[in-house]
Amino acid sequence: MPHTAAPPRYVLHPQLADDTHPVATLALSEMRLMDDANYPWLILVPRLPDARELIDLSREQRSLLTEEIDIAARAIRDAFRPFKLNIAALGNQVPQLHVHVIGRDQGDPAWPAPVWGRVAARPYSPDLLVERITRLQAVLPG
């Protein structure tokens, strides 16, 4: 009998595992909270092996990811009422496909510039982490 290789499996990139906390499991993606209390900042990571770019997704997967971006954006809006939402898929430092959904306020430490490289991340205290995740989960559908 010929040996067939197992299909590749999804594994969360170690940097994303180190920098984020789980919030919810959506149909396609893991929803994770960035460990930076300066901003309400969610990361969506599609559970697809070897996905680096949006174009690596099928049409159906891209549609589903768009719906999940909508869910994440509404959760941040409803839980924290930011002035502006920033949504981006960069991947220059972490090649695994992931989408940032960040609530921004005019008084936040990086305003009006992008959040990357402006100020040091402020890791959550255990109590604030639980409060923020609970607040987000309370506004998620279902």
Z-matrix of the N, CA and C atoms (Angstrom, degrees):
N
C 1 1.444
C 2 1.531 1 109.73
N 3 1.330 2 118.59 1 127.90
C 4 1.462 3 119.73 2 179.70
C 5 1.532 4 110.83 3 -69.58
N 6 1.296 5 115.15 4 144.74
C 7 1.460 6 121.49 5 178.54
C 8 1.523 7 108.83 6 -85.41
N 9 1.307 8 116.78 7 127.58
C 10 1.461 9 119.74 8 176.71
C 11 1.520 10 108.35 9 -109.78
N 12 1.298 11 115.39 10 137.74
C 13 1.464 12 120.26 11 179.96
C 14 1.520 13 109.55 12 -71.21
N 15 1.305 14 114.84 13 143.34
C 16 1.462 15 119.67 14 175.71
C 17 1.523 16 108.81 15 -66.44
N 18 1.321 17 117.00 16 144.47
C 19 1.467 18 118.30 17 177.46
C 20 1.527 19 109.70 18 -63.68
N 21 1.329 20 116.72 19 151.78
C 22 1.466 21 118.32 20 178.67
C 23 1.524 22 109.86 21 -61.40
N 24 1.303 23 116.34 22 148.31
C 25 1.460 24 119.36 23 179.61
C 26 1.518 25 109.90 24 -118.82
N 27 1.299 26 114.52 25 154.34
C 28 1.462 27 121.34 26 179.53
C 29 1.530 28 109.83 27 -70.68
N 30 1.320 29 115.16 28 133.47
C 31 1.461 30 122.66 29 172.13
C 32 1.521 31 106.83 30 -137.98
N 33 1.321 32 117.25 31 129.83
C 34 1.463 33 121.11 32 178.22
C 35 1.528 34 109.61 33 -65.22
N 36 1.324 35 116.59 34 131.87
C 37 1.460 36 121.76 35 179.34
C 38 1.536 37 108.98 36 -57.04
N 39 1.331 38 118.05 37 137.10
C 40 1.476 39 120.59 38 -177.18
C 41 1.526 40 114.09 39 -56.26
N 42 1.331 41 118.13 40 -35.14
C 43 1.464 42 120.06 41 179.18
C 44 1.527 43 110.73 42 -66.59
N 45 1.332 44 117.03 43 -40.92
C 46 1.464 45 119.81 44 177.07
C 47 1.525 46 110.46 45 -66.61
N 48 1.318 47 116.78 46 -38.14
C 49 1.472 48 119.96 47 177.66
C 50 1.524 49 110.41 48 -62.54
N 51 1.327 50 117.26 49 -40.10
C 52 1.465 51 121.31 50 -178.96
C 53 1.528 52 112.86 51 -72.27
N 54 1.329 53 117.43 52 -34.13
C 55 1.469 54 121.93 53 -170.89
C 56 1.525 55 114.73 54 -96.07
N 57 1.329 56 118.06 55 -4.41
C 58 1.464 57 120.19 56 -173.41
C 59 1.521 58 111.55 57 -135.07
N 60 1.339 59 114.94 58 165.57
C 61 1.459 60 122.98 59 177.91
C 62 1.524 61 108.92 60 -125.82
N 63 1.330 62 118.50 61 140.07
C 64 1.471 63 120.16 62 -179.48
C 65 1.526 64 112.28 63 -66.47
N 66 1.327 65 114.74 64 139.44
C 67 1.466 66 122.06 65 177.02
C 68 1.524 67 109.91 66 -117.13
N 69 1.342 68 117.16 67 -49.89
C 70 1.464 69 121.03 68 -176.22
C 71 1.525 70 109.22 69 -159.43
N 72 1.304 71 114.77 70 158.42
C 73 1.458 72 121.89 71 172.53
C 74 1.521 73 107.16 72 -108.61
N 75 1.319 74 115.76 73 117.22
C 76 1.459 75 121.67 74 178.54
C 77 1.525 76 108.62 75 -97.80
N 78 1.323 77 117.35 76 178.26
C 79 1.464 78 121.13 77 -175.55
C 80 1.523 79 112.03 78 -57.89
N 81 1.329 80 117.72 79 -41.67
C 82 1.464 81 121.99 80 -178.08
C 83 1.523 82 112.14 81 -107.73
N 84 1.314 83 116.75 82 -36.58
C 85 1.464 84 121.67 83 -165.89
C 86 1.517 85 113.52 84 -118.44
N 87 1.329 86 113.18 85 156.91
C 88 1.453 87 120.65 86 163.56
C 89 1.520 88 106.50 87 -86.05
N 90 1.328 89 116.74 88 133.07
C 91 1.462 90 121.12 89 172.71
C 92 1.527 91 106.42 90 -100.58
N 93 1.337 92 115.38 91 124.08
C 94 1.459 93 121.08 92 -175.15
C 95 1.526 94 109.74 93 -131.20
N 96 1.307 95 116.57 94 149.40
C 97 1.457 96 122.70 95 178.58
C 98 1.521 97 109.28 96 -99.28
N 99 1.328 98 116.25 97 124.52
C 100 1.460 99 121.14 98 176.69
C 101 1.520 100 108.88 99 -64.56
N 102 1.321 101 117.08 100 136.67
C 103 1.460 102 121.55 101 -178.30
C 104 1.531 103 109.89 102 -80.63
N 105 1.320 104 115.02 103 65.11
C 106 1.461 105 122.49 104 178.20
C 107 1.522 106 108.09 105 -146.55
N 108 1.325 107 115.57 106 101.69
C 109 1.461 108 121.54 107 -175.82
C 110 1.527 109 112.78 108 -73.65
N 111 1.335 110 117.86 109 -0.38
C 112 1.460 111 120.04 110 175.76
C 113 1.525 112 112.12 111 -66.58
N 114 1.336 113 116.50 112 -25.65
C 115 1.467 114 121.36 113 -174.04
C 116 1.526 115 109.00 114 -145.94
N 117 1.343 116 117.89 115 147.26
C 118 1.472 117 118.73 116 165.53
C 119 1.531 118 107.23 117 -73.51
N 120 1.334 119 117.28 118 114.80
C 121 1.463 120 121.24 119 -165.72
C 122 1.514 121 109.12 120 -141.22
N 123 1.319 122 115.14 121 108.07
C 124 1.460 123 120.61 122 177.03
C 125 1.522 124 110.46 123 -101.21
N 126 1.314 125 114.45 124 150.99
C 127 1.461 126 122.80 125 174.72
C 128 1.525 127 106.92 126 -123.58
N 129 1.310 128 117.09 127 128.52
C 130 1.467 129 122.16 128 172.95
C 131 1.520 130 108.02 129 -104.37
N 132 1.329 131 116.25 130 127.00
C 133 1.462 132 120.98 131 -179.75
C 134 1.530 133 108.05 132 -122.63
N 135 1.329 134 117.83 133 105.78
C 136 1.464 135 119.19 134 176.45
C 137 1.537 136 110.17 135 -59.15
N 138 1.310 137 115.70 136 134.05
C 139 1.468 138 121.23 137 -179.30
C 140 1.529 139 109.62 138 -83.25
N 141 1.328 140 115.06 139 66.52
C 142 1.459 141 122.08 140 -178.84
C 143 1.518 142 108.37 141 -128.89
N 144 1.325 143 118.16 142 126.35
C 145 1.462 144 118.72 143 179.71
C 146 1.529 145 110.81 144 -66.33
N 147 1.299 146 115.27 145 139.56
C 148 1.465 147 123.17 146 173.17
C 149 1.529 148 115.10 147 66.05
N 150 1.327 149 119.30 148 14.60
C 151 1.470 150 119.98 149 177.53
C 152 1.524 151 109.15 150 -80.51
N 153 1.331 152 115.89 151 121.36
C 154 1.469 153 121.62 152 178.62
C 155 1.528 154 111.75 153 -113.80
N 156 1.307 155 116.20 154 -32.12
C 157 1.465 156 121.33 155 -173.36
C 158 1.526 157 109.70 156 -127.31
N 159 1.328 158 115.91 157 157.09
C 160 1.467 159 119.48 158 175.64
C 161 1.525 160 110.60 159 -58.56
N 162 1.319 161 117.22 160 -32.56
C 163 1.465 162 120.30 161 -178.66
C 164 1.526 163 112.28 162 -73.10
N 165 1.338 164 117.65 163 -7.88
C 166 1.466 165 120.68 164 173.75
C 167 1.525 166 111.65 165 -78.03
N 168 1.322 167 117.33 166 -12.01
C 169 1.459 168 122.23 167 -179.21
C 170 1.524 169 110.42 168 -90.64
N 171 1.309 170 115.66 169 149.07
C 172 1.467 171 119.89 170 172.77
C 173 1.530 172 108.51 171 -68.95
N 174 1.305 173 116.27 172 166.17
C 175 1.467 174 121.03 173 177.30
C 176 1.534 175 110.56 174 -55.41
N 177 1.330 176 116.50 175 -42.80
C 178 1.466 177 121.06 176 -179.35
C 179 1.527 178 110.63 177 -66.15
N 180 1.325 179 116.87 178 -41.32
C 181 1.466 180 120.13 179 178.97
C 182 1.529 181 111.05 180 -66.11
N 183 1.321 182 117.60 181 -40.05
C 184 1.469 183 120.66 182 177.49
C 185 1.523 184 110.73 183 -63.18
N 186 1.313 185 116.62 184 -40.53
C 187 1.461 186 120.80 185 177.87
C 188 1.531 187 110.27 186 -63.03
N 189 1.315 188 116.24 187 -44.14
C 190 1.464 189 120.63 188 179.26
C 191 1.530 190 110.61 189 -64.73
N 192 1.323 191 117.60 190 -41.28
C 193 1.461 192 120.38 191 178.15
C 194 1.524 193 110.55 192 -63.05
N 195 1.309 194 117.34 193 -39.36
C 196 1.467 195 120.49 194 176.99
C 197 1.528 196 110.30 195 -60.70
N 198 1.326 197 117.33 196 -42.36
C 199 1.468 198 120.54 197 176.51
C 200 1.526 199 110.93 198 -62.05
N 201 1.330 200 116.69 199 -38.62
C 202 1.463 201 120.02 200 -179.18
C 203 1.530 202 111.68 201 -72.52
N 204 1.323 203 117.77 202 -32.74
C 205 1.467 204 120.96 203 172.77
C 206 1.528 205 108.96 204 -62.10
N 207 1.320 206 116.65 205 -41.65
C 208 1.465 207 121.76 206 176.93
C 209 1.536 208 110.41 207 -60.04
N 210 1.327 209 116.98 208 -44.60
C 211 1.471 210 121.44 209 178.76
C 212 1.526 211 110.30 210 -60.73
N 213 1.333 212 116.86 211 -46.17
C 214 1.467 213 120.80 212 -179.12
C 215 1.526 214 110.96 213 -65.05
N 216 1.329 215 117.25 214 -44.03
C 217 1.463 216 121.01 215 -179.37
C 218 1.524 217 110.94 216 -63.18
N 219 1.330 218 116.90 217 -43.36
C 220 1.464 219 120.09 218 178.65
C 221 1.523 220 111.62 219 -66.11
N 222 1.337 221 117.00 220 -36.12
C 223 1.461 222 120.24 221 178.12
C 224 1.528 223 110.56 222 -62.36
N 225 1.330 224 116.64 223 -46.20
C 226 1.467 225 119.54 224 178.19
C 227 1.519 226 110.44 225 -64.40
N 228 1.330 227 116.36 226 -44.94
C 229 1.470 228 119.13 227 179.69
C 230 1.524 229 111.35 228 -59.71
N 231 1.338 230 116.14 229 -47.62
C 232 1.460 231 119.86 230 -175.79
C 233 1.529 232 112.75 231 -70.70
N 234 1.327 233 117.37 232 -34.70
C 235 1.463 234 120.57 233 -177.47
C 236 1.524 235 112.67 234 -82.42
N 237 1.339 236 118.15 235 -32.16
C 238 1.464 237 120.06 236 -169.75
C 239 1.525 238 115.17 237 -125.74
N 240 1.317 239 118.27 238 -11.08
C 241 1.463 240 122.89 239 177.81
C 242 1.532 241 113.51 240 50.86
N 243 1.338 242 118.04 241 54.31
C 244 1.468 243 119.63 242 179.44
C 245 1.527 244 111.02 243 -70.16
N 246 1.319 245 115.05 244 161.06
C 247 1.458 246 121.62 245 175.36
C 248 1.527 247 110.93 246 -69.41
N 249 1.361 248 116.28 247 -36.40
C 250 1.467 249 122.19 248 -174.96
C 251 1.512 250 109.36 249 -147.85
N 252 1.311 251 116.16 250 149.59
C 253 1.467 252 122.19 251 173.51
C 254 1.523 253 108.93 252 -109.17
N 255 1.324 254 116.89 253 131.45
C 256 1.463 255 122.30 254 173.00
C 257 1.519 256 107.87 255 -107.32
N 258 1.321 257 116.68 256 130.43
C 259 1.460 258 122.23 257 179.96
C 260 1.521 259 107.55 258 -128.76
N 261 1.342 260 116.22 259 125.92
C 262 1.463 261 119.26 260 -175.11
C 263 1.523 262 111.24 261 -153.24
N 264 1.325 263 114.80 262 147.33
C 265 1.464 264 122.60 263 170.72
C 266 1.525 265 106.01 264 -124.67
N 267 1.326 266 116.57 265 101.99
C 268 1.464 267 120.18 266 -176.16
C 269 1.528 268 110.88 267 -103.35
N 270 1.302 269 116.89 268 -70.14
C 271 1.455 270 120.39 269 175.80
C 272 1.511 271 115.84 270 76.28
N 273 1.320 272 118.22 271 19.15
C 274 1.461 273 119.12 272 179.10
C 275 1.521 274 112.26 273 -72.13
N 276 1.332 275 117.32 274 -32.65
C 277 1.459 276 120.65 275 -179.48
C 278 1.519 277 112.21 276 -99.53
N 279 1.323 278 116.74 277 -30.97
C 280 1.472 279 122.59 278 176.76
C 281 1.524 280 106.68 279 -121.82
N 282 1.332 281 118.12 280 107.43
C 283 1.462 282 119.49 281 -173.28
C 284 1.529 283 114.71 282 -70.46
N 285 1.317 284 118.88 283 -20.79
C 286 1.468 285 120.33 284 179.21
C 287 1.528 286 108.90 285 -61.75
N 288 1.327 287 116.58 286 132.61
C 289 1.465 288 120.63 287 -179.65
C 290 1.522 289 109.93 288 -56.96
N 291 1.326 290 115.00 289 126.27
C 292 1.463 291 121.86 290 174.73
C 293 1.522 292 107.80 291 -154.39
N 294 1.319 293 115.69 292 151.99
C 295 1.456 294 121.72 293 -176.87
C 296 1.524 295 108.45 294 -121.50
N 297 1.330 296 115.54 295 127.93
C 298 1.461 297 122.32 296 177.16
C 299 1.526 298 108.60 297 -89.11
N 300 1.319 299 116.82 298 133.69
C 301 1.464 300 122.84 299 173.21
C 302 1.531 301 104.83 300 -128.33
N 303 1.334 302 115.89 301 109.90
C 304 1.463 303 121.32 302 -168.61
C 305 1.524 304 109.95 303 -124.19
N 306 1.325 305 116.16 304 127.89
C 307 1.458 306 121.22 305 173.28
C 308 1.516 307 109.62 306 -83.72
N 309 1.327 308 116.46 307 129.15
C 310 1.468 309 120.97 308 -177.77
C 311 1.528 310 110.27 309 -120.31
N 312 1.308 311 114.74 310 143.29
C 313 1.462 312 122.25 311 175.27
C 314 1.517 313 109.47 312 -125.88
N 315 1.312 314 116.32 313 153.03
C 316 1.459 315 120.33 314 -177.40
C 317 1.521 316 112.42 315 -62.97
N 318 1.312 317 118.31 316 -19.71
C 319 1.462 318 120.93 317 179.18
C 320 1.520 319 113.69 318 -102.38
N 321 1.337 320 118.26 319 8.22
C 322 1.466 321 118.24 320 -178.04
C 323 1.530 322 110.03 321 -71.92
N 324 1.332 323 117.65 322 160.84
C 325 1.472 324 120.51 323 -171.40
C 326 1.525 325 115.86 324 -60.42
N 327 1.306 326 118.82 325 -21.58
C 328 1.464 327 120.26 326 -177.39
C 329 1.527 328 112.97 327 -108.24
N 330 1.321 329 118.09 328 -5.04
C 331 1.468 330 121.35 329 -173.51
C 332 1.519 331 110.95 330 -57.61
N 333 1.323 332 119.69 331 137.83
C 334 1.462 333 129.37 332 -1.52
C 335 1.525 334 112.95 333 -94.11
N 336 1.307 335 117.68 334 8.82
C 337 1.467 336 121.77 335 -177.05
C 338 1.532 337 110.73 336 -74.27
N 339 1.320 338 117.51 337 166.85
C 340 1.465 339 120.18 338 172.63
C 341 1.532 340 110.55 339 -60.97
N 342 1.320 341 116.76 340 156.50
C 343 1.466 342 120.75 341 -176.08
C 344 1.526 343 112.75 342 -73.43
N 345 1.329 344 117.94 343 -23.68
C 346 1.459 345 120.50 344 -173.20
C 347 1.522 346 111.75 345 -71.99
N 348 1.332 347 115.83 346 127.94
C 349 1.451 348 121.71 347 172.80
C 350 1.521 349 115.96 348 74.62
N 351 1.309 350 118.97 349 10.63
C 352 1.468 351 121.28 350 -177.35
C 353 1.526 352 111.89 351 -91.05
N 354 1.314 353 116.08 352 -53.51
C 355 1.473 354 121.64 353 179.52
C 356 1.519 355 108.07 354 -135.05
N 357 1.310 356 115.81 355 156.74
C 358 1.467 357 120.04 356 178.68
C 359 1.527 358 109.78 357 -64.99
N 360 1.320 359 115.24 358 143.99
C 361 1.466 360 120.11 359 174.85
C 362 1.526 361 108.80 360 -60.84
N 363 1.315 362 115.47 361 145.36
C 364 1.464 363 121.78 362 177.26
C 365 1.529 364 107.02 363 -112.30
N 366 1.349 365 117.06 364 96.74
C 367 1.467 366 119.08 365 -177.07
C 368 1.534 367 111.48 366 -58.57
N 369 1.316 368 115.00 367 147.67
C 370 1.456 369 120.64 368 178.87
C 371 1.509 370 111.53 369 -68.48
N 372 1.325 371 116.54 370 141.24
C 373 1.458 372 120.68 371 164.72
C 374 1.527 373 106.37 372 -71.91
N 375 1.319 374 118.74 373 156.83
C 376 1.473 375 119.21 374 179.35
C 377 1.530 376 113.22 375 -55.10
N 378 1.328 377 117.92 376 -42.06
C 379 1.468 378 120.64 377 -178.77
C 380 1.527 379 111.64 378 -66.81
N 381 1.329 380 117.02 379 -44.21
C 382 1.463 381 119.90 380 -179.84
C 383 1.522 382 110.95 381 -67.30
N 384 1.328 383 117.42 382 -35.60
C 385 1.461 384 120.89 383 177.52
C 386 1.524 385 110.58 384 -60.92
N 387 1.313 386 117.18 385 -48.05
C 388 1.465 387 121.10 386 179.04
C 389 1.527 388 110.02 387 -62.12
N 390 1.329 389 116.99 388 -43.43
C 391 1.471 390 120.70 389 -179.20
C 392 1.530 391 110.70 390 -62.00
N 393 1.332 392 116.90 391 -44.77
C 394 1.469 393 120.14 392 -176.76
C 395 1.530 394 111.05 393 -68.09
N 396 1.321 395 118.01 394 -43.61
C 397 1.470 396 120.74 395 179.14
C 398 1.526 397 110.10 396 -64.65
N 399 1.326 398 116.91 397 -42.77
C 400 1.475 399 120.37 398 178.79
C 401 1.523 400 110.43 399 -61.62
N 402 1.317 401 116.73 400 -41.99
C 403 1.468 402 121.61 401 178.85
C 404 1.525 403 111.27 402 -61.91
N 405 1.319 404 116.86 403 -43.11
C 406 1.468 405 120.52 404 177.82
C 407 1.518 406 111.46 405 -66.49
N 408 1.321 407 117.36 406 -45.97
C 409 1.458 408 120.48 407 -178.48
C 410 1.520 409 111.34 408 -62.35
N 411 1.328 410 117.32 409 -31.32
C 412 1.471 411 121.52 410 -179.14
C 413 1.529 412 112.62 411 -66.33
N 414 1.332 413 117.53 412 -25.17
C 415 1.466 414 119.97 413 -178.40
C 416 1.517 415 113.36 414 -103.64
N 417 1.333 416 117.13 415 -0.42
C 418 1.468 417 119.65 416 177.17
C 419 1.521 418 110.17 417 -74.34
N 420 1.333 419 117.73 418 144.47
C 421 1.466 420 119.48 419 177.68
C 422 1.519 421 111.33 420 -67.15
N 423 1.347 422 114.49 421 149.01
C 424 1.467 423 119.95 422 175.27
C 425 1.479 424 112.43 423 75.15
